[in-house]
């Protein structure tokens, strides 16, 4: 299983970026792919998640209304559209995947990094003020 994250870059405050996470090497029916980020000097935090079992999407409060997660099943790719980026969004962004999720608890579990078995390399997002 491989996860390939891409799309990071340098943008000005208020700008937009779209991150991509291309997944390969699996044929799961029930899985979730999520985005995490780690800012300098801070703990890694969950940003957003999407799963194939019920299609629900989850966002951390600080990005609600600005970020949108989506997936293209034909390409096995998950996207994170980020709008109105702010300097506090500066971080290395990682995508992660896990299988056989329990949808009744996923609304609380998706932000826990230990729930994930597979991680992609990070992509740097830098937002200048």
SVG drawing of the C-alpha trace seen along z (x, -y; Angstrom):
<svg xmlns="http://www.w3.org/2000/svg" viewBox="-23 -39 32 45">
<polyline fill="none" stroke="black" stroke-width="0.4" points="0.0,0.0 1.3,-3.4 -0.1,-6.9 1.4,-9.7 0.6,-13.2 1.2,-16.2 0.1,-19.7 1.7,-21.7 3.4,-25.0 3.7,-28.6 0.7,-30.9 -0.2,-34.3 -2.8,-34.6 -6.3,-34.2 -5.0,-32.0 -6.0,-28.5 -4.3,-25.1 -5.5,-21.7 -3.7,-18.7 -4.0,-15.2 -3.5,-11.8 -3.1,-9.0 -3.6,-5.6 -2.4,-2.4 -1.9,1.3 -5.2,2.0 -8.7,3.1 -10.5,2.2 -14.3,1.8 -14.4,0.1 -11.6,-2.4 -11.0,-5.9 -8.5,-8.4 -7.7,-11.4 -5.5,-14.4 -3.3,-15.4 -0.9,-18.2 2.0,-19.1 3.0,-22.7 6.4,-23.6 6.5,-23.0 3.0,-21.6 1.5,-18.2 0.1,-16.4 -3.6,-17.1 -6.3,-15.7 -7.6,-18.0 -10.3,-16.1 -11.5,-12.6 -13.6,-10.8 -14.7,-7.2 -16.1,-4.8 -18.6,-3.0 -21.0,-5.9 -19.3,-8.7 -19.3,-11.0 -16.8,-13.8 -15.3,-15.2 -13.3,-18.4 -11.5,-19.9 -13.2,-23.1 -10.5,-25.4 -10.9,-24.5 -14.7,-24.1 -16.1,-26.3 -12.6,-26.7 -11.5,-23.2 -13.3,-20.5 -12.4,-16.9 -13.5,-14.8 -12.6,-11.6 -12.4,-10.3 -12.9,-6.5 -11.8,-6.0 -8.4,-7.4 -8.2,-6.2 -7.4,-9.8 -8.6,-12.0 -8.4,-15.7 -8.3,-18.5 -9.3,-21.8 -8.1,-24.6 -9.4,-28.1 -8.8,-31.3 -5.6,-29.9 -4.1,-31.6 -0.6,-31.6 -1.7,-29.3 -2.4,-26.7 1.3,-26.5 2.3,-22.9 3.4,-19.6 0.3,-17.9 0.1,-14.1 -2.5,-11.7 -3.3,-8.5 -5.5,-5.5 -7.1,-2.7 -9.5,0.1 -12.6,1.6 -13.6,-1.4 -16.5,-1.4 -18.8,-4.1 -20.7,-4.4 -17.5,-5.7 -15.6,-7.2 -16.9,-10.7 -14.7,-10.6 -11.9,-8.2 -10.9,-9.8 -8.6,-12.4 -6.6,-9.8 -3.4,-9.1 -3.1,-5.6 -6.2,-4.6 -4.2,-4.6 -2.1,-1.8 -0.8,-3.6 0.8,-7.0 2.0,-9.0 5.0,-11.3 4.2,-14.9 3.7,-17.9 4.6,-21.3 2.1,-24.1 3.4,-27.5 1.1,-30.5 2.7,-33.9 1.0,-36.9"/>
</svg>
